[in-house]
Amino acid sequence: MSLDVREVAEALLSGEEREPLTDAWPDLDVDTAYEIQDEALRLRQARGETVIGVKLGLTSQAMRQSMGVDSPLLAWLTDAMVLPAGVPVPSLIHPRAEPELAFVLGKRLSGPGVTAATAMAAVDRVHGGIEIIDSRYRDYRFALPDAVADNGFSAYFTLGPVGAVPSELDLSLEAALVEVDGAIVDTATGAAVLGHPAEALALAANALGARGLALEPGWIVLTGGMTDAVELRPGSRVAAHFSHLGSITLAGS
């Protein structure tokens, strides 16, 4: 059975649960998966969504081990994914929450050759945040190409109220406590994200540069889950408490 990139992109955007793509196409590679992801973005834009940044996934060892993959991935953020503080998370298939450090860019950042230091020079401010991921794949079973094609399972994200100048913080030591229904269930620091979240930002710039693209001023870059993602059940509340970047609480619908 041949793979039609547009057809698969449309199916993934339907919001319906399905078997992993690699069940039907076991030879699906990451490059083709990014073609599916980009086609899905074009479909999102056609229905009125605007690109506002990118996210990295699987940047922490905890997340890679949890999901059984060995490489980080890149995916798109649009304005439809912004979840205002205090708004319940809409009903999803497999919603999970993870704490993130998010950069807001003040300058264009274009690879190749971007280092962590040059990446940080392009950052205007840093926020704590929570990303809600949602896999379309039945039984939460997938390989890396499945995750890439499904836009890194991007669903929603909320940024915290505190925007700090990155040079004023040691982001490798910035900690996040994850709380579920009043109990602390996990904790990590920024060092969990490729050693330093600036490394994730540089990775994003260089990966886009290899595709002839760049990170634009004003874009948001979610640098990846600091801890393993926690399940967000209906009626449950998940909070992320950061050392210097405030707290965010989200509730399942």
FENRAFEN-V402873 format. One record per helix or strand of 3 or more residues. SS is the DSSP state (A for helix, B for strand). FROM is the first residue (numbers start at 1). TO is the last residue. Records with the same first field share a line. If there is no record, write none. Layout:
SS=FROM-TO, FROM-TO
This chain:
A=5-13, 21-24, 30-46, 61-67, 79-81, 116-120, 138-140, 144-149, 151-153, 166-168, 190-192, 197-209
B=51-57, 73-78, 95-105, 123-134, 154-159, 175-180, 183-189, 220-222, 237-242, 247-252
